[in-house]
Amino acid sequence: MTELLSDLIDSAAARTPDAPALRYGDTALAYGELAEQVGLKADAFAGLGIGRGERVAIYLEKRPETVVSIFAAVGAGAVFVPVNPLLRAPQVRHILKDCNVRILVTSRGRLDALTEVLGDCPDLRCIVVVDGSTGAGADGIQQVAWNELQTDHSIRPHRVIDADMAAIIYTSGSTGLPKGVVLSHRNIVAGARSVASYLENTPEDRILSVLPLSFDAGLSQMTTAFHSGAELVLMNFLMPRDVATMAAKYRITGIAGVPPLWHQLAGLDWPEEAQASVRYFTNTGGHMPLPLLNRLRAALPNAAPFLMYGLTEAFRSTYLPPSEIDRRPDSIGKAIPNAEILVVDENGEPCAPGQPGELVHRGALVALGYWNDPERTARRFRPALGQDPALPITELAVWSGDTVRRDEEGFLYFVGRTDEMIKTSGYRVSPTEVEEVALSSGHVDEAVAVGVPDEALGQAITLAVTVTDSGQDAADAVIEHCRRTLPPYMVPRNVVVLQALPRNPNGKIDRSRIASDLRGERQEAV
């Protein structure tokens, strides 16, 4: 029975040691080889003095050493902290300091870029460099080359159980510095088991890893692959065409993405080999507009679409089965296996069908809270509803902050983020609804609606868009389409045309930056 994160690889190696596990360019590792490398590096991390539950940060692009380090850290009884490779030195310093990282695994080039900030990380004791030679380093910080890590079998890894910490994932956050979401072995393994069950993953699958492993969906894709004994193909995204090429070359069967990535991929002329091999694609990290979904289905006619909703605090929460896509393409589906999803009002009471309320997730995937942040943890992780008062230990659920509604058949629909809702003319307006109308005009590629302070209205709705036509013509057409489609209080006052919408390091549209720009720096509206 797989209980610990490290069991995912060990169990697959025990079943089929020669089966392909990991591919990166010309490097291919079978499960037996991958398990051996993980075991050796786990012993090496223990030999470096890592304590039980102490943190190992991994600041690398996707490569075999990244995967080995993740599983070696937990194999040693420590906790891995995947750092997005796109982050710069100040953000990396925040993460290293915030969770008291002891060992940092990185590359020579990335380490050189961190030189000025490492002295501000007093808990850091050792840096493992995966390529090239080691350098002098900061005072008191040992440096060792990956290939020179010594395995001391006399030092045993720490014993852990499934309730112990396994990972801290830092979310990009809508405001302030990133916060660390603490995940247990149980959280991650339960998530892998649940997702693999409804995707029907098997050892015959070859899954393309495009999303960052520091992103919960990217990490989940990796653990799902290894839980199923499938092959994971690592890819560091360069150009959209490269994704289609890789899919064809390695006969990929599954791909996960976020809407901005799918937007780039939908217009490609996919090779016949990819069209034949890809059996499913998944979406997370935001609603996929129906026009985009239709283009993807046309580009990959043999692939079943799985539309998913999740939050880092609980990995995945809901999914819409492919069989329901044509009936309700705007739904986020129902709860994934082994989770319960509730919709509650402001008083914590269950909402009636059609009534908007906050999504609450309970079950084995609920995280352990935010690292070193009891105040924010208490706001988001609160007692689950419906518990028997005779039960003395309170179960905690994640109160998502997302507004959803449930239909008569139990399917859920995303309404908006509580902190993104636009309050105008006394109404609460979902930015998602305005954006979907703008997208349906046919003049807009991407759209983000925000509320801009207005003395008369409270907030005036402003749209930031990228367009298919010339700016002025497209903006006028969008406004006119909205006037025809939306009630007056939901019609955007302004449309700001941008060449590209800014994105955060995980590839999602950076709503907070757009909102800040539109609210603070007076951009010229067309």
Sequence and secondary structure as in RCSB ss.txt:
>XXXX:A:sequence
MTELLSDLIDSAAARTPDAPALRYGDTALAYGELAEQVGLKADAFAGLGIGRGERVAIYLEKRPETVVSIFAAVG
AGAVFVPVNPLLRAPQVRHILKDCNVRILVTSRGRLDALTEVLGDCPDLRCIVVVDGSTGAGADGIQQVAWNELQ
TDHSIRPHRVIDADMAAIIYTSGSTGLPKGVVLSHRNIVAGARSVASYLENTPEDRILSVLPLSFDAGLSQMTTA
FHSGAELVLMNFLMPRDVATMAAKYRITGIAGVPPLWHQLAGLDWPEEAQASVRYFTNTGGHMPLPLLNRLRAAL
PNAAPFLMYGLTEAFRSTYLPPSEIDRRPDSIGKAIPNAEILVVDENGEPCAPGQPGELVHRGALVALGYWNDPE
RTARRFRPALGQDPALPITELAVWSGDTVRRDEEGFLYFVGRTDEMIKTSGYRVSPTEVEEVALSSGHVDEAVAV
GVPDEALGQAITLAVTVTDSGQDAADAVIEHCRRTLPPYMVPRNVVVLQALPRNPNGKIDRSRIASDLRGERQEA
V
>XXXX:A:secstr
   STTHHHHHHHHH TTSEEEEETTEEEEHHHHHHHHHHHHHHHHHTT  TT EEEEE  SSHHHHHHHHHHHH
TT EEEE  TT  HHHHHHHHHHTTEEEEEE HHHHHHTHHHHTT TT  EEEESSS     STT EEEEGGG  
  TTS      TTSEEEEEEE  SSSS EEEEEEHHHHHHHHHHHHHHHT  TT EEEE S TTSHHHHHHHHHH
HHHT EEEE     HHHHHHHHHHTT  EEEE HHHHHHHHTS   HHHHHH  EEEE SS   HHHHHHHHHHS
TT EEEEEE  GGGS  EEE GGGTTT TT  BEE TTEEEEEE TTS B  TT  EEEEEEETT   EETT HH
HHHHHEEE TT  TT  S  EEEEEEEEEEE TTS EEEEEEGGG EEETTEEE HHHHHHHHHHTSSEEEEEEE
EEEETTTEEEEEEEEEESS HHHHHHHHHHHHHHHS GGGS SEEEE SS  B TTSSB HHHHHHHHHHS    
 
